[in-house]
Amino acid sequence: VLPLGRKVQSSKLSPTPPRLLSEEEYRVQGEVETQKALAELRSVCQSPEFSAWTTVSRIQSPKRFADFVGGASHVTPNEVSAHEREFGLASLSIDEQLFEEDDDDEEEEEENASDSFAG
């Protein structure tokens, strides 16, 4: 007999794991959320309560900050190029090659392990 007020939880009611995003959904969500956050940051920086002088005195590139608040991109063309070199499509093919090599190594290890047990 269970005490009054306690509910019995069924194992069938366990939480459903969240659906994982596809690579494309992840990329799109990242872009959308980044744009929303940048717009919110610009809005805060343009508000009368924002202490522009205090902020400008603490940052390395006040002109770049002012350009951003005025609507310019938050990254420079050089930063975009560096990011593309490091994380662009070329790096994806390198990552795929690395993973393929890892898969091959695992298959060889599994074959070697099964051979040693057969003897």
Backbone as a chain_set.jsonl record, in Angstrom:
{"seq": "VLPLGRKVQSSKLSPTPPRLLSEEEYRVQGEVETQKALAELRSVCQSPEFSAWTTVSRIQSPKRFADFVGGASHVTPNEVSAHEREFGLASLSIDEQLFEEDDDDEEEEEENASDSFAG", "coords": {"N": [[0.856, -1.172, 0.0], [0.624, 2.125, -0.939], [1.6, 5.297, 0.388], [-0.798, 7.939, 0.829], [-1.144, 10.421, -1.666], [1.212, 9.956, -3.024], [2.325, 9.209, -6.238], [2.395, 6.524, -8.497], [4.953, 5.926, -10.678], [5.128, 4.958, -13.962], [7.278, 2.824, -15.804], [6.977, 3.118, -18.447], [6.556, 5.753, -18.924], [8.901, 7.142, -19.22], [11.1, 9.848, -20.034], [11.193, 11.023, -23.383], [13.985, 10.878, -25.467], [15.602, 13.84, -26.734], [15.167, 14.932, -30.125], [17.822, 14.698, -32.364], [19.572, 17.229, -34.158], [19.917, 17.607, -37.692], [22.898, 18.035, -39.702], [22.523, 20.236, -41.39], [20.277, 21.507, -40.201], [21.45, 22.181, -37.77], [23.441, 23.992, -38.616], [21.834, 26.035, -39.757], [20.297, 26.775, -37.496], [22.348, 27.751, -35.892], [23.163, 30.002, -37.393], [20.794, 31.552, -37.386], [20.341, 31.97, -34.613], [22.713, 33.305, -33.944], [22.469, 35.671, -35.459], [20.196, 36.754, -34.212], [21.204, 37.18, -31.605], [23.262, 39.005, -32.143], [21.763, 41.169, -33.109], [20.332, 41.784, -30.802], [22.463, 42.539, -29.13], [23.4, 44.813, -30.511], [21.147, 46.423, -30.187], [21.079, 46.797, -27.385], [23.494, 48.169, -27.1], [22.874, 50.516, -28.379], [21.014, 51.684, -26.781], [19.829, 54.274, -24.532], [20.664, 53.849, -21.896], [23.055, 52.567, -22.045], [26.501, 52.587, -21.402], [28.527, 53.996, -23.341], [31.051, 55.297, -23.392], [32.456, 54.12, -21.276], [32.589, 51.489, -22.158], [33.961, 51.787, -24.642], [36.396, 52.688, -23.713], [37.508, 50.375, -22.768], [37.965, 48.561, -24.802], [39.873, 47.153, -27.551], [39.581, 47.99, -30.193], [37.978, 50.606, -30.869], [36.794, 51.859, -33.126], [36.027, 49.739, -34.76], [34.138, 48.571, -33.095], [32.242, 50.653, -32.975], [31.487, 50.694, -35.671], [30.285, 48.155, -35.813], [28.096, 48.498, -34.03], [26.751, 50.332, -35.532], [25.832, 48.753, -37.569], [27.561, 47.27, -39.139], [29.353, 44.265, -40.102], [30.175, 41.74, -37.682], [32.517, 40.435, -37.966], [35.669, 40.549, -39.656], [36.689, 40.637, -43.154], [39.164, 39.276, -43.33], [39.078, 37.652, -41.048], [36.941, 36.021, -41.741], [38.055, 34.687, -43.955], [40.176, 33.34, -42.682], [38.715, 31.673, -40.999], [37.329, 30.13, -42.887], [39.504, 28.826, -44.062], [40.345, 27.277, -41.905], [38.017, 25.915, -41.004], [36.444, 25.423, -43.192], [35.063, 23.907, -46.227], [37.21, 22.44, -47.208], [38.509, 21.567, -44.897], [36.603, 19.831, -43.955], [36.735, 17.627, -45.674], [39.237, 16.695, -45.009], [38.8, 15.99, -42.332], [36.963, 13.908, -42.773], [38.615, 12.077, -44.066], [40.378, 11.493, -41.983], [38.631, 10.265, -40.16], [37.85, 8.085, -41.69], [40.276, 6.719, -41.86], [40.584, 6.091, -39.161], [38.402, 4.356, -38.838], [39.229, 2.244, -40.47], [41.474, 1.384, -39.052], [40.24, 0.465, -36.705], [38.763, -1.693, -37.712], [40.842, -3.365, -38.522], [42.005, -3.881, -36.032], [39.926, -5.261, -34.795], [39.826, -7.542, -36.438], [42.368, -8.611, -35.952], [42.113, -9.163, -33.249], [40.116, -11.114, -33.269], [41.456, -13.111, -34.651], [43.443, -13.82, -32.84], [41.989, -15.06, -30.855], [41.051, -17.277, -32.13], [43.075, -19.13, -32.28]], "CA": [[0.0, 0.0, 0.0], [1.404, 3.358, -1.044], [1.053, 6.413, 1.161], [-1.645, 8.835, 0.058], [-0.44, 11.556, -2.251], [2.317, 9.513, -3.888], [1.88, 8.612, -7.492], [3.263, 5.482, -9.021], [5.424, 6.276, -12.011], [5.304, 3.802, -14.82], [8.507, 2.872, -16.594], [6.598, 3.489, -19.809], [6.471, 7.206, -19.014], [10.229, 7.751, -19.188], [11.169, 10.94, -21.004], [11.665, 10.709, -24.725], [15.213, 11.64, -25.736], [15.363, 14.881, -27.735], [15.561, 14.618, -31.497], [19.07, 15.341, -32.736], [19.493, 18.029, -35.373], [20.774, 17.235, -38.819], [23.979, 19.009, -39.873], [21.95, 21.436, -42.003], [19.464, 22.166, -39.177], [22.396, 22.738, -36.805], [24.05, 25.171, -39.24], [20.819, 27.076, -39.875], [19.989, 27.248, -36.151], [23.488, 28.565, -35.468], [23.105, 31.294, -38.08], [19.621, 32.296, -36.903], [20.564, 32.391, -33.227], [23.791, 34.296, -33.936], [21.913, 36.94, -35.93], [19.319, 37.28, -33.153], [22.04, 37.662, -30.508], [23.951, 40.209, -32.6], [20.764, 42.244, -33.153], [20.065, 42.151, -29.407], [23.645, 43.258, -28.649], [23.357, 46.146, -31.114], [20.055, 47.16, -29.556], [21.53, 47.19, -26.043], [24.556, 49.163, -27.256], [22.275, 51.757, -28.876], [20.057, 52.2, -25.808], [20.34, 55.415, -23.76], [21.259, 53.403, -20.635], [24.351, 51.943, -22.316], [27.637, 53.474, -21.154], [29.422, 53.844, -24.485], [32.411, 55.73, -23.074], [33.077, 53.094, -20.431], [32.864, 50.334, -23.015], [34.991, 52.14, -25.621], [37.693, 52.816, -23.026], [38.007, 49.04, -22.409], [38.151, 47.668, -25.949], [41.062, 47.391, -28.356], [39.28, 48.622, -31.476], [36.738, 51.371, -30.73], [36.168, 52.122, -34.431], [35.37, 48.504, -35.187], [32.95, 48.45, -32.256], [31.268, 51.655, -33.441], [30.97, 50.206, -36.955], [29.379, 47.046, -35.511], [26.868, 49.045, -33.462], [26.086, 51.003, -36.645], [25.266, 47.77, -38.493], [28.579, 46.525, -39.878], [29.554, 42.872, -39.71], [30.94, 41.524, -36.454], [33.789, 39.814, -38.346], [36.33, 41.177, -40.799], [36.936, 39.693, -44.255], [40.324, 38.433, -42.992], [38.618, 36.64, -40.094], [36.125, 35.077, -42.506], [38.982, 33.851, -44.726], [40.887, 32.452, -41.753], [37.748, 30.666, -40.549], [37.099, 29.221, -44.008], [40.691, 27.967, -44.196], [40.412, 26.322, -40.803], [36.809, 25.127, -40.793], [35.653, 25.373, -44.417], [34.814, 22.623, -46.876], [38.47, 21.69, -47.331], [38.786, 20.885, -43.627], [35.649, 18.733, -43.807], [37.232, 16.439, -46.371], [40.36, 16.192, -44.212], [38.186, 15.295, -41.19], [36.388, 12.65, -43.259], [39.723, 11.157, -44.301], [40.87, 11.054, -40.687], [37.684, 9.311, -39.598], [37.914, 6.854, -42.482], [41.475, 6.006, -41.436], [40.296, 5.539, -37.833], [37.509, 3.217, -39.034], [40.033, 1.151, -41.004], [42.294, 0.889, -37.955], [39.382, -0.297, -35.795], [38.435, -2.958, -38.362], [42.034, -4.207, -38.452], [42.163, -4.307, -34.648], [38.917, -6.274, -34.528], [40.24, -8.756, -37.132], [43.518, -9.158, -35.226], [41.636, -9.694, -31.975], [39.386, -12.368, -33.507], [42.448, -14.105, -35.046], [44.174, -14.303, -31.669], [41.124, -15.924, -30.098], [40.781, -18.481, -32.912], [44.206, -20.061, -32.154]], "C": [[0.899, 1.231, 0.0], [0.786, 4.45, -0.194], [0.211, 7.315, 0.254], [-0.813, 9.991, -0.492], [0.733, 11.165, -3.132], [1.737, 8.859, -5.119], [2.891, 7.565, -7.928], [3.665, 5.888, -10.432], [5.67, 4.998, -12.794], [6.617, 3.948, -15.589], [8.216, 3.247, -18.037], [6.569, 4.998, -19.997], [7.837, 7.883, -18.97], [10.316, 8.816, -20.28], [11.739, 10.468, -22.343], [12.94, 11.503, -24.978], [14.942, 12.684, -26.817], [15.845, 14.429, -29.115], [16.841, 15.384, -31.816], [18.887, 16.093, -34.045], [20.36, 17.435, -36.469], [21.868, 18.3, -38.92], [23.431, 20.317, -40.426], [21.103, 22.203, -40.983], [20.361, 22.84, -38.136], [23.017, 24.021, -37.344], [23.057, 26.322, -39.311], [20.48, 27.648, -38.495], [21.112, 28.142, -35.627], [23.462, 29.939, -36.103], [21.963, 32.147, -37.544], [19.867, 32.833, -35.497], [21.671, 33.433, -33.122], [23.262, 35.65, -34.382], [20.994, 37.57, -34.884], [20.142, 37.885, -32.023], [22.782, 38.936, -30.901], [22.992, 41.399, -32.646], [20.443, 42.718, -31.737], [21.228, 42.949, -28.833], [23.68, 44.674, -29.219], [22.303, 47.01, -30.435], [20.458, 47.66, -28.169], [22.568, 48.302, -26.15], [24.015, 50.513, -27.734], [21.31, 52.379, -27.873], [20.674, 53.344, -25.01], [21.027, 54.997, -22.457], [22.672, 52.842, -20.809], [25.468, 52.963, -22.138], [28.688, 53.276, -22.24], [30.858, 54.209, -24.136], [33.139, 54.704, -22.224], [33.47, 51.893, -21.282], [34.01, 50.621, -23.968], [36.361, 52.238, -24.956], [38.31, 51.458, -22.709], [38.346, 48.166, -23.602], [39.339, 48.093, -26.795], [40.77, 48.176, -29.629], [37.947, 49.377, -31.4], [36.035, 51.625, -32.063], [35.422, 50.89, -34.92], [34.079, 48.287, -34.389], [31.863, 49.419, -32.722], [30.668, 51.226, -34.779], [29.969, 49.07, -36.736], [28.039, 47.571, -34.994], [26.056, 49.738, -34.553], [25.542, 50.05, -37.695], [26.276, 46.969, -39.291], [28.705, 45.106, -39.337], [30.391, 42.798, -38.435], [32.272, 40.847, -36.728], [34.35, 40.535, -39.562], [36.48, 40.159, -41.925], [38.125, 38.767, -43.974], [39.93, 37.327, -42.013], [37.76, 35.592, -40.792], [37.027, 34.141, -43.294], [39.71, 32.858, -43.83], [39.963, 31.343, -41.27], [37.496, 29.653, -41.653], [38.292, 28.279, -44.204], [40.704, 26.891, -43.12], [39.217, 25.38, -40.732], [35.963, 24.953, -42.042], [35.53, 23.976, -44.983], [36.086, 21.788, -46.998], [38.763, 20.928, -46.044], [37.819, 19.734, -43.406], [36.157, 17.473, -44.489], [38.42, 15.845, -45.625], [39.824, 15.426, -43.009], [37.629, 13.946, -41.615], [37.487, 11.623, -43.495], [40.258, 10.618, -42.977], [39.948, 10.006, -40.078], [37.697, 8.002, -40.371], [39.125, 6.035, -42.084], [41.252, 5.36, -40.077], [39.414, 4.306, -37.948], [38.289, 2.01, -39.527], [40.883, 0.523, -39.899], [41.468, 0.028, -37.007], [39.036, -1.657, -36.391], [39.616, -3.914, -38.29], [42.226, -4.74, -37.038], [41.168, -5.408, -34.313], [39.3, -7.599, -35.195], [41.386, -9.42, -36.399], [43.064, -9.788, -33.915], [40.91, -11.029, -32.206], [40.356, -13.463, -33.941], [43.153, -14.681, -33.824], [43.308, -15.227, -30.812], [40.886, -17.26, -30.818], [41.866, -19.539, -32.665], [44.133, -20.882, -30.961]], "O": [[1.807, 1.361, 0.821], [-0.437, 4.518, -0.07], [0.481, 7.434, -0.941], [0.112, 10.469, 0.164], [1.202, 11.986, -3.92], [0.794, 8.071, -5.052], [4.097, 7.725, -7.739], [2.811, 6.16, -11.277], [6.342, 4.08, -12.325], [7.01, 5.05, -15.972], [9.12, 3.651, -18.769], [6.56, 5.472, -21.133], [7.919, 9.083, -18.707], [9.678, 8.695, -21.326], [12.64, 9.631, -22.404], [12.964, 12.706, -24.72], [14.14, 12.444, -27.719], [16.794, 13.656, -29.245], [16.928, 16.585, -31.562], [18.147, 15.659, -34.928], [21.403, 16.838, -36.202], [21.769, 19.352, -38.289], [23.83, 21.393, -39.981], [21.201, 23.428, -40.906], [20.064, 23.942, -37.676], [23.112, 25.019, -36.63], [23.391, 27.456, -38.966], [20.384, 28.865, -38.337], [20.855, 29.167, -34.996], [23.712, 30.938, -35.43], [22.146, 33.335, -37.277], [19.631, 34.01, -35.225], [21.583, 34.348, -32.303], [23.566, 36.668, -33.762], [21.014, 38.786, -34.692], [19.827, 38.969, -31.533], [22.919, 39.848, -30.087], [23.362, 42.51, -32.267], [20.298, 43.917, -31.5], [21.011, 43.932, -28.124], [23.958, 45.628, -28.492], [22.539, 48.183, -30.145], [20.204, 48.813, -27.823], [22.532, 49.265, -25.384], [24.648, 51.544, -27.508], [20.835, 53.493, -28.09], [21.891, 53.392, -24.827], [21.889, 55.724, -21.962], [23.398, 52.664, -19.831], [25.389, 54.074, -22.663], [29.622, 52.489, -22.081], [31.787, 53.509, -24.537], [34.324, 54.45, -22.439], [34.564, 51.35, -21.134], [34.929, 49.813, -24.101], [37.374, 51.907, -25.571], [39.502, 51.379, -22.412], [38.965, 47.117, -23.428], [39.759, 49.249, -26.76], [41.614, 48.942, -30.094], [36.911, 48.855, -31.813], [34.806, 51.607, -32.123], [34.309, 50.995, -35.434], [33.059, 47.874, -34.941], [30.699, 49.039, -32.847], [29.465, 51.38, -34.993], [28.928, 49.024, -37.392], [26.979, 47.148, -35.455], [24.826, 49.738, -34.513], [24.859, 50.484, -38.622], [25.894, 46.077, -40.048], [28.221, 44.796, -38.248], [31.204, 43.678, -38.153], [33.082, 40.696, -35.813], [33.606, 41.063, -40.388], [36.406, 38.954, -41.686], [38.091, 37.594, -44.346], [40.395, 36.193, -42.136], [37.844, 34.406, -40.472], [36.801, 32.931, -43.308], [39.847, 31.683, -44.171], [40.387, 30.194, -41.147], [37.452, 28.45, -41.394], [38.118, 27.091, -44.475], [41.034, 25.735, -43.388], [39.371, 24.194, -40.439], [34.87, 24.391, -41.968], [35.846, 22.989, -44.319], [36.036, 20.562, -46.902], [39.21, 19.782, -46.084], [38.166, 18.757, -42.742], [36.027, 16.376, -43.947], [38.594, 14.626, -45.607], [40.318, 14.345, -42.689], [37.798, 12.952, -40.91], [37.326, 10.446, -43.171], [40.557, 9.43, -42.861], [40.405, 8.992, -39.55], [37.57, 6.929, -39.781], [39.043, 4.812, -41.975], [41.671, 4.225, -39.849], [39.634, 3.318, -37.249], [38.059, 0.888, -39.076], [41.003, -0.699, -39.812], [41.933, -1.018, -36.553], [39.014, -2.661, -35.679], [39.449, -5.106, -38.036], [42.568, -5.908, -36.854], [41.511, -6.374, -33.632], [39.125, -8.662, -34.6], [41.398, -10.64, -36.233], [43.577, -10.834, -33.518], [41.074, -11.966, -31.424], [40.123, -14.633, -33.64], [43.432, -15.879, -33.768], [43.839, -16.09, -30.113], [40.556, -18.258, -30.178], [41.6, -20.73, -32.826], [45.015, -21.708, -30.726]]}, "num_chains": 1, "name": "protein.A"}
